Amino acid sequence: MKALITGATGFIGSFLAEHLVQRGYEVTCLVRKTSNLRWLSHLELEYLYAGLEDVAAYSAVLKKFDYIFHLAGRTKATSENEFYHANAECTQRLVSAVAGVHPELKRFIHVSSLAAAGPATGGIPLSEESGPGPVSAYGRSKLEGERAVLGFKDRMAVTVIRPPAVYGPRDTDFFLIFKAAHNRIFPYWGRCTYSLIYVQDLVKGIALAAESKVAAGKTYYLADSRVYSNDDILKALSKSLGNRVFRLRIPAVILPALATLLQKIPKKGIINADKIQEIRYPHWTCDPATAERDLGFRAETPLWEGFNKTADWYRKEKWL
């Protein structure tokens, strides 16, 4: 089995590459010549050197793959146009090229985000039947990317995956929460609930979706079946780090003003104006029941275990 991964140098992509190699796949990674391969160097991989948007540079070789896993995109940007170009336009170009030269592909897997669907209303976890309501530029761009992919479902086998917040070793976004907790601080603006997934559980689910015939043309939430409150997260952080962590209370009413302030700062950090549009909503949850039924998927790593593994890795790498 031959697979192409876009975004393989990233957090999730590097774990997916590992998992597919372990499953016996021959894996090729689409990377730029300037890409940092530090998380891939221990694997036996092939590389296709090109930018994602330069479809003409690699479209001829797309025929040799059985599976294409599309993870590349932007999670941070300074404008909505940047998000749209990376997450919607480039996705459209890629899936269109694949459909044009290789419609018999076994599966095109597009890894999207819970942000494409938006927050859960009334605290009820979203299902695949819930209508989308993204509240951020990132979420809107990911939804457009999904629509581009699903627009080809009558021409080739495609599947969309919507993970919630993903954590684990190598991650630089959730790391900021670990770092704050390491310094005994936990930002808190009222009770919130979240769906989460440990990265190795996610990549196993992605592979299951790719190999399942029933998953063609469908969208799935892959998440821990348990919903966690921010108090649960605080407790798990405290235990994994071995220290007492204190809530830093931030009044929710100041979040819009904070978003306005951050909008003026030309920085692509994870805590930016666009992200604050999301954290203003208290419930980011989804229901993985359909994936459990169709794919036999189940996240096996409880929060405490995943946080312990993640904290141990951060310490080993001297990030903490």
Contacts in CASP RR format, 6 or more apart in sequence:
PFRMAT RR
TARGET T0000
AUTHOR 0000-0000-0000
METHOD contacts of the structure
MODEL  1
MKALITGATGFIGSFLAEHLVQRGYEVTCLVRKTSNLRWLSHLELEYLYA
GLEDVAAYSAVLKKFDYIFHLAGRTKATSENEFYHANAECTQRLVSAVAG
VHPELKRFIHVSSLAAAGPATGGIPLSEESGPGPVSAYGRSKLEGERAVL
GFKDRMAVTVIRPPAVYGPRDTDFFLIFKAAHNRIFPYWGRCTYSLIYVQ
DLVKGIALAAESKVAAGKTYYLADSRVYSNDDILKALSKSLGNRVFRLRI
PAVILPALATLLQKIPKKGIINADKIQEIRYPHWTCDPATAERDLGFRAE
TPLWEGFNKTADWYRKEKWL
1 24 0 8 1.000
1 25 0 8 1.000
1 26 0 8 1.000
1 66 0 8 1.000
1 67 0 8 1.000
2 25 0 8 1.000
2 26 0 8 1.000
2 27 0 8 1.000
2 28 0 8 1.000
2 64 0 8 1.000
2 65 0 8 1.000
2 66 0 8 1.000
2 67 0 8 1.000
3 20 0 8 1.000
3 25 0 8 1.000
3 26 0 8 1.000
3 27 0 8 1.000
3 28 0 8 1.000
3 65 0 8 1.000
3 66 0 8 1.000
3 67 0 8 1.000
3 68 0 8 1.000
3 69 0 8 1.000
4 27 0 8 1.000
4 28 0 8 1.000
4 29 0 8 1.000
4 30 0 8 1.000
4 48 0 8 1.000
4 62 0 8 1.000
4 65 0 8 1.000
4 67 0 8 1.000
4 68 0 8 1.000
4 69 0 8 1.000
5 13 0 8 1.000
5 16 0 8 1.000
5 17 0 8 1.000
5 20 0 8 1.000
5 27 0 8 1.000
5 28 0 8 1.000
5 29 0 8 1.000
5 30 0 8 1.000
5 69 0 8 1.000
5 71 0 8 1.000
6 29 0 8 1.000
6 30 0 8 1.000
6 52 0 8 1.000
6 68 0 8 1.000
6 69 0 8 1.000
6 70 0 8 1.000
6 71 0 8 1.000
6 72 0 8 1.000
6 94 0 8 1.000
7 13 0 8 1.000
7 29 0 8 1.000
7 30 0 8 1.000
7 31 0 8 1.000
7 71 0 8 1.000
7 72 0 8 1.000
7 73 0 8 1.000
8 14 0 8 1.000
8 16 0 8 1.000
8 17 0 8 1.000
8 27 0 8 1.000
8 29 0 8 1.000
8 30 0 8 1.000
8 31 0 8 1.000
8 40 0 8 1.000
8 45 0 8 1.000
8 71 0 8 1.000
9 29 0 8 1.000
9 31 0 8 1.000
9 35 0 8 1.000
9 36 0 8 1.000
9 37 0 8 1.000
9 39 0 8 1.000
9 40 0 8 1.000
10 39 0 8 1.000
10 71 0 8 1.000
10 170 0 8 1.000
11 166 0 8 1.000
11 168 0 8 1.000
11 170 0 8 1.000
11 171 0 8 1.000
11 172 0 8 1.000
11 173 0 8 1.000
11 199 0 8 1.000
12 71 0 8 1.000
12 111 0 8 1.000
12 163 0 8 1.000
12 166 0 8 1.000
12 199 0 8 1.000
12 202 0 8 1.000
12 203 0 8 1.000
13 69 0 8 1.000
13 71 0 8 1.000
13 203 0 8 1.000
14 39 0 8 1.000
14 40 0 8 1.000
14 170 0 8 1.000
15 170 0 8 1.000
15 199 0 8 1.000
15 200 0 8 1.000
15 202 0 8 1.000
15 203 0 8 1.000
16 69 0 8 1.000
16 71 0 8 1.000
16 203 0 8 1.000
16 206 0 8 1.000
16 207 0 8 1.000
17 27 0 8 1.000
17 29 0 8 1.000
17 40 0 8 1.000
17 43 0 8 1.000
17 45 0 8 1.000
18 43 0 8 1.000
18 203 0 8 1.000
19 200 0 8 1.000
19 203 0 8 1.000
19 204 0 8 1.000
19 207 0 8 1.000
20 27 0 8 1.000
20 69 0 8 1.000
20 207 0 8 1.000
21 27 0 8 1.000
21 43 0 8 1.000
21 44 0 8 1.000
21 45 0 8 1.000
23 207 0 8 1.000
25 67 0 8 1.000
26 46 0 8 1.000
27 43 0 8 1.000
27 45 0 8 1.000
27 46 0 8 1.000
28 45 0 8 1.000
28 46 0 8 1.000
28 47 0 8 1.000
28 48 0 8 1.000
28 65 0 8 1.000
29 40 0 8 1.000
29 45 0 8 1.000
29 46 0 8 1.000
29 47 0 8 1.000
29 48 0 8 1.000
30 48 0 8 1.000
30 50 0 8 1.000
30 51 0 8 1.000
30 52 0 8 1.000
30 58 0 8 1.000
30 72 0 8 1.000
31 37 0 8 1.000
31 47 0 8 1.000
31 48 0 8 1.000
31 49 0 8 1.000
32 49 0 8 1.000
32 50 0 8 1.000
32 51 0 8 1.000
33 49 0 8 1.000
39 170 0 8 1.000
48 58 0 8 1.000
48 61 0 8 1.000
50 57 0 8 1.000
50 58 0 8 1.000
51 57 0 8 1.000
52 72 0 8 1.000
52 73 0 8 1.000
52 90 0 8 1.000
52 93 0 8 1.000
52 94 0 8 1.000
53 85 0 8 1.000
53 89 0 8 1.000
53 90 0 8 1.000
53 93 0 8 1.000
55 93 0 8 1.000
55 94 0 8 1.000
55 97 0 8 1.000
59 97 0 8 1.000
59 101 0 8 1.000
60 101 0 8 1.000
62 68 0 8 1.000
62 97 0 8 1.000
62 98 0 8 1.000
62 101 0 8 1.000
62 102 0 8 1.000
63 101 0 8 1.000
63 102 0 8 1.000
65 102 0 8 1.000
65 105 0 8 1.000
66 105 0 8 1.000
66 106 0 8 1.000
66 107 0 8 1.000
67 105 0 8 1.000
67 106 0 8 1.000
67 107 0 8 1.000
67 108 0 8 1.000
67 109 0 8 1.000
67 210 0 8 1.000
68 94 0 8 1.000
68 98 0 8 1.000
68 105 0 8 1.000
68 107 0 8 1.000
68 108 0 8 1.000
68 109 0 8 1.000
69 109 0 8 1.000
69 111 0 8 1.000
69 206 0 8 1.000
69 210 0 8 1.000
70 91 0 8 1.000
70 94 0 8 1.000
70 95 0 8 1.000
70 108 0 8 1.000
70 109 0 8 1.000
70 110 0 8 1.000
70 111 0 8 1.000
70 149 0 8 1.000
71 111 0 8 1.000
72 86 0 8 1.000
72 90 0 8 1.000
73 86 0 8 1.000
73 87 0 8 1.000
73 90 0 8 1.000
74 82 0 8 1.000
74 83 0 8 1.000
74 86 0 8 1.000
74 87 0 8 1.000
74 138 0 8 1.000
74 141 0 8 1.000
75 138 0 8 1.000
75 173 0 8 1.000
75 270 0 8 1.000
76 268 0 8 1.000
76 269 0 8 1.000
76 270 0 8 1.000
76 272 0 8 1.000
77 83 0 8 1.000
77 86 0 8 1.000
77 137 0 8 1.000
77 138 0 8 1.000
77 268 0 8 1.000
77 274 0 8 1.000
78 266 0 8 1.000
78 267 0 8 1.000
78 268 0 8 1.000
79 137 0 8 1.000
80 137 0 8 1.000
80 140 0 8 1.000
80 141 0 8 1.000
83 137 0 8 1.000
83 138 0 8 1.000
83 139 0 8 1.000
83 140 0 8 1.000
83 141 0 8 1.000
83 274 0 8 1.000
84 137 0 8 1.000
84 140 0 8 1.000
84 141 0 8 1.000
84 144 0 8 1.000
86 141 0 8 1.000
87 138 0 8 1.000
87 141 0 8 1.000
87 142 0 8 1.000
87 144 0 8 1.000
87 145 0 8 1.000
88 141 0 8 1.000
88 142 0 8 1.000
88 144 0 8 1.000
88 145 0 8 1.000
88 148 0 8 1.000
91 110 0 8 1.000
91 145 0 8 1.000
91 148 0 8 1.000
91 149 0 8 1.000
92 145 0 8 1.000
92 148 0 8 1.000
95 108 0 8 1.000
95 110 0 8 1.000
95 148 0 8 1.000
95 149 0 8 1.000
95 152 0 8 1.000
95 158 0 8 1.000
96 148 0 8 1.000
96 152 0 8 1.000
98 105 0 8 1.000
98 108 0 8 1.000
98 156 0 8 1.000
99 152 0 8 1.000
99 155 0 8 1.000
99 156 0 8 1.000
102 156 0 8 1.000
103 155 0 8 1.000
103 156 0 8 1.000
104 156 0 8 1.000
105 156 0 8 1.000
105 157 0 8 1.000
106 157 0 8 1.000
106 210 0 8 1.000
107 157 0 8 1.000
107 158 0 8 1.000
107 159 0 8 1.000
107 209 0 8 1.000
107 210 0 8 1.000
107 211 0 8 1.000
107 215 0 8 1.000
107 216 0 8 1.000
108 149 0 8 1.000
108 152 0 8 1.000
108 156 0 8 1.000
108 157 0 8 1.000
108 158 0 8 1.000
108 159 0 8 1.000
109 158 0 8 1.000
109 159 0 8 1.000
109 161 0 8 1.000
109 206 0 8 1.000
109 209 0 8 1.000
109 210 0 8 1.000
110 145 0 8 1.000
110 146 0 8 1.000
110 149 0 8 1.000
110 158 0 8 1.000
110 159 0 8 1.000
110 160 0 8 1.000
110 161 0 8 1.000
111 161 0 8 1.000
111 163 0 8 1.000
111 206 0 8 1.000
112 142 0 8 1.000
112 143 0 8 1.000
112 145 0 8 1.000
112 146 0 8 1.000
112 160 0 8 1.000
112 161 0 8 1.000
112 162 0 8 1.000
113 138 0 8 1.000
113 139 0 8 1.000
113 142 0 8 1.000
113 162 0 8 1.000
113 163 0 8 1.000
114 126 0 8 1.000
114 162 0 8 1.000
114 163 0 8 1.000
114 164 0 8 1.000
114 165 0 8 1.000
114 195 0 8 1.000
114 221 0 8 1.000
114 284 0 8 1.000
114 286 0 8 1.000
115 134 0 8 1.000
115 136 0 8 1.000
115 138 0 8 1.000
115 139 0 8 1.000
115 142 0 8 1.000
115 278 0 8 1.000
116 132 0 8 1.000
116 134 0 8 1.000
116 139 0 8 1.000
116 140 0 8 1.000
116 142 0 8 1.000
116 143 0 8 1.000
116 145 0 8 1.000
116 146 0 8 1.000
116 162 0 8 1.000
117 126 0 8 1.000
117 130 0 8 1.000
117 131 0 8 1.000
117 132 0 8 1.000
117 133 0 8 1.000
117 134 0 8 1.000
117 143 0 8 1.000
117 162 0 8 1.000
117 286 0 8 1.000
118 126 0 8 1.000
118 132 0 8 1.000
118 133 0 8 1.000
118 134 0 8 1.000
118 135 0 8 1.000
118 139 0 8 1.000
118 278 0 8 1.000
118 281 0 8 1.000
118 284 0 8 1.000
119 135 0 8 1.000
119 278 0 8 1.000
119 281 0 8 1.000
119 282 0 8 1.000
119 283 0 8 1.000
119 284 0 8 1.000
120 126 0 8 1.000
120 130 0 8 1.000
120 193 0 8 1.000
120 283 0 8 1.000
120 284 0 8 1.000
120 285 0 8 1.000
120 286 0 8 1.000
121 283 0 8 1.000
122 283 0 8 1.000
123 193 0 8 1.000
123 282 0 8 1.000
123 283 0 8 1.000
123 285 0 8 1.000
124 285 0 8 1.000
125 195 0 8 1.000
125 227 0 8 1.000
125 285 0 8 1.000
125 286 0 8 1.000
125 287 0 8 1.000
126 221 0 8 1.000
126 285 0 8 1.000
126 286 0 8 1.000
126 287 0 8 1.000
127 221 0 8 1.000
127 286 0 8 1.000
127 287 0 8 1.000
127 289 0 8 1.000
127 290 0 8 1.000
128 218 0 8 1.000
128 219 0 8 1.000
128 220 0 8 1.000
128 221 0 8 1.000
128 290 0 8 1.000
132 143 0 8 1.000
133 143 0 8 1.000
134 140 0 8 1.000
134 142 0 8 1.000
134 143 0 8 1.000
135 277 0 8 1.000
135 278 0 8 1.000
135 280 0 8 1.000
135 281 0 8 1.000
136 274 0 8 1.000
136 275 0 8 1.000
136 277 0 8 1.000
136 278 0 8 1.000
137 274 0 8 1.000
137 277 0 8 1.000
138 274 0 8 1.000
138 275 0 8 1.000
138 278 0 8 1.000
146 160 0 8 1.000
146 219 0 8 1.000
149 158 0 8 1.000
149 160 0 8 1.000
150 158 0 8 1.000
150 160 0 8 1.000
150 217 0 8 1.000
150 219 0 8 1.000
151 158 0 8 1.000
152 158 0 8 1.000
153 216 0 8 1.000
153 217 0 8 1.000
157 216 0 8 1.000
157 217 0 8 1.000
158 216 0 8 1.000
158 217 0 8 1.000
159 209 0 8 1.000
159 210 0 8 1.000
159 215 0 8 1.000
159 216 0 8 1.000
159 217 0 8 1.000
159 218 0 8 1.000
159 219 0 8 1.000
159 220 0 8 1.000
160 217 0 8 1.000
160 218 0 8 1.000
160 219 0 8 1.000
160 220 0 8 1.000
161 205 0 8 1.000
161 206 0 8 1.000
161 209 0 8 1.000
161 219 0 8 1.000
161 220 0 8 1.000
161 222 0 8 1.000
162 219 0 8 1.000
162 220 0 8 1.000
162 221 0 8 1.000
162 222 0 8 1.000
162 286 0 8 1.000
163 197 0 8 1.000
163 202 0 8 1.000
163 221 0 8 1.000
163 222 0 8 1.000
163 223 0 8 1.000
164 194 0 8 1.000
164 195 0 8 1.000
164 196 0 8 1.000
164 197 0 8 1.000
164 221 0 8 1.000
164 223 0 8 1.000
164 284 0 8 1.000
164 285 0 8 1.000
164 286 0 8 1.000
165 174 0 8 1.000
165 194 0 8 1.000
165 195 0 8 1.000
165 196 0 8 1.000
165 197 0 8 1.000
165 284 0 8 1.000
166 174 0 8 1.000
166 196 0 8 1.000
166 197 0 8 1.000
166 198 0 8 1.000
166 199 0 8 1.000
166 202 0 8 1.000
167 174 0 8 1.000
167 196 0 8 1.000
167 197 0 8 1.000
167 198 0 8 1.000
167 199 0 8 1.000
167 306 0 8 1.000
167 307 0 8 1.000
167 310 0 8 1.000
168 174 0 8 1.000
168 198 0 8 1.000
168 199 0 8 1.000
168 200 0 8 1.000
168 306 0 8 1.000
168 309 0 8 1.000
168 310 0 8 1.000
168 313 0 8 1.000
169 199 0 8 1.000
169 309 0 8 1.000
169 310 0 8 1.000
169 313 0 8 1.000
169 314 0 8 1.000
170 199 0 8 1.000
170 313 0 8 1.000
171 199 0 8 1.000
171 310 0 8 1.000
172 270 0 8 1.000
173 270 0 8 1.000
174 310 0 8 1.000
175 314 0 8 1.000
175 319 0 8 1.000
176 270 0 8 1.000
176 271 0 8 1.000
177 186 0 8 1.000
177 233 0 8 1.000
177 237 0 8 1.000
178 237 0 8 1.000
178 241 0 8 1.000
178 310 0 8 1.000
178 311 0 8 1.000
178 314 0 8 1.000
178 320 0 8 1.000
179 319 0 8 1.000
179 320 0 8 1.000
180 186 0 8 1.000
180 187 0 8 1.000
181 234 0 8 1.000
181 237 0 8 1.000
181 238 0 8 1.000
181 241 0 8 1.000
181 243 0 8 1.000
181 245 0 8 1.000
182 241 0 8 1.000
182 243 0 8 1.000
182 320 0 8 1.000
184 243 0 8 1.000
184 244 0 8 1.000
184 245 0 8 1.000
184 246 0 8 1.000
185 245 0 8 1.000
185 246 0 8 1.000
185 248 0 8 1.000
186 230 0 8 1.000
186 234 0 8 1.000
186 237 0 8 1.000
186 245 0 8 1.000
186 246 0 8 1.000
186 247 0 8 1.000
186 248 0 8 1.000
187 248 0 8 1.000
187 250 0 8 1.000
188 230 0 8 1.000
188 234 0 8 1.000
188 247 0 8 1.000
188 248 0 8 1.000
188 249 0 8 1.000
188 250 0 8 1.000
189 249 0 8 1.000
189 250 0 8 1.000
189 251 0 8 1.000
189 252 0 8 1.000
189 255 0 8 1.000
189 279 0 8 1.000
190 230 0 8 1.000
190 249 0 8 1.000
190 252 0 8 1.000
190 282 0 8 1.000
191 229 0 8 1.000
191 230 0 8 1.000
191 231 0 8 1.000
191 282 0 8 1.000
192 229 0 8 1.000
192 230 0 8 1.000
192 282 0 8 1.000
192 283 0 8 1.000
192 284 0 8 1.000
193 227 0 8 1.000
193 228 0 8 1.000
193 229 0 8 1.000
193 230 0 8 1.000
193 282 0 8 1.000
193 283 0 8 1.000
193 284 0 8 1.000
193 285 0 8 1.000
194 227 0 8 1.000
194 228 0 8 1.000
194 229 0 8 1.000
194 230 0 8 1.000
194 233 0 8 1.000
194 284 0 8 1.000
194 285 0 8 1.000
195 221 0 8 1.000
195 223 0 8 1.000
195 224 0 8 1.000
195 227 0 8 1.000
195 228 0 8 1.000
195 284 0 8 1.000
195 285 0 8 1.000
195 286 0 8 1.000
196 223 0 8 1.000
196 224 0 8 1.000
196 228 0 8 1.000
196 303 0 8 1.000
197 222 0 8 1.000
197 223 0 8 1.000
197 224 0 8 1.000
197 299 0 8 1.000
198 224 0 8 1.000
198 299 0 8 1.000
198 301 0 8 1.000
198 305 0 8 1.000
198 306 0 8 1.000
198 309 0 8 1.000
200 301 0 8 1.000
201 222 0 8 1.000
201 224 0 8 1.000
201 299 0 8 1.000
201 300 0 8 1.000
201 301 0 8 1.000
202 222 0 8 1.000
202 299 0 8 1.000
204 297 0 8 1.000
205 222 0 8 1.000
205 291 0 8 1.000
205 295 0 8 1.000
205 297 0 8 1.000
206 222 0 8 1.000
208 295 0 8 1.000
208 296 0 8 1.000
208 297 0 8 1.000
209 215 0 8 1.000
209 220 0 8 1.000
209 222 0 8 1.000
209 291 0 8 1.000
209 295 0 8 1.000
209 297 0 8 1.000
212 294 0 8 1.000
212 295 0 8 1.000
214 294 0 8 1.000
214 295 0 8 1.000
215 294 0 8 1.000
215 295 0 8 1.000
218 294 0 8 1.000
220 288 0 8 1.000
220 290 0 8 1.000
220 291 0 8 1.000
220 294 0 8 1.000
220 295 0 8 1.000
220 297 0 8 1.000
221 286 0 8 1.000
221 287 0 8 1.000
221 288 0 8 1.000
221 290 0 8 1.000
221 291 0 8 1.000
222 288 0 8 1.000
222 291 0 8 1.000
222 297 0 8 1.000
222 299 0 8 1.000
223 286 0 8 1.000
223 287 0 8 1.000
223 288 0 8 1.000
223 299 0 8 1.000
224 288 0 8 1.000
224 299 0 8 1.000
224 301 0 8 1.000
224 302 0 8 1.000
224 303 0 8 1.000
225 288 0 8 1.000
225 289 0 8 1.000
225 292 0 8 1.000
225 298 0 8 1.000
225 299 0 8 1.000
226 302 0 8 1.000
226 303 0 8 1.000
227 285 0 8 1.000
228 236 0 8 1.000
228 303 0 8 1.000
232 303 0 8 1.000
233 303 0 8 1.000
234 245 0 8 1.000
234 247 0 8 1.000
236 303 0 8 1.000
236 304 0 8 1.000
236 307 0 8 1.000
237 245 0 8 1.000
237 307 0 8 1.000
238 244 0 8 1.000
238 245 0 8 1.000
239 304 0 8 1.000
239 307 0 8 1.000
239 308 0 8 1.000
240 304 0 8 1.000
240 306 0 8 1.000
240 307 0 8 1.000
240 308 0 8 1.000
240 310 0 8 1.000
240 311 0 8 1.000
241 311 0 8 1.000
241 320 0 8 1.000
252 280 0 8 1.000
255 276 0 8 1.000
255 279 0 8 1.000
255 280 0 8 1.000
256 276 0 8 1.000
256 280 0 8 1.000
258 276 0 8 1.000
259 273 0 8 1.000
259 276 0 8 1.000
259 277 0 8 1.000
259 280 0 8 1.000
260 273 0 8 1.000
262 271 0 8 1.000
262 272 0 8 1.000
262 273 0 8 1.000
262 276 0 8 1.000
263 272 0 8 1.000
263 273 0 8 1.000
265 272 0 8 1.000
278 284 0 8 1.000
288 297 0 8 1.000
288 298 0 8 1.000
288 299 0 8 1.000
291 297 0 8 1.000
292 298 0 8 1.000
301 309 0 8 1.000
311 320 0 8 1.000
314 320 0 8 1.000
END
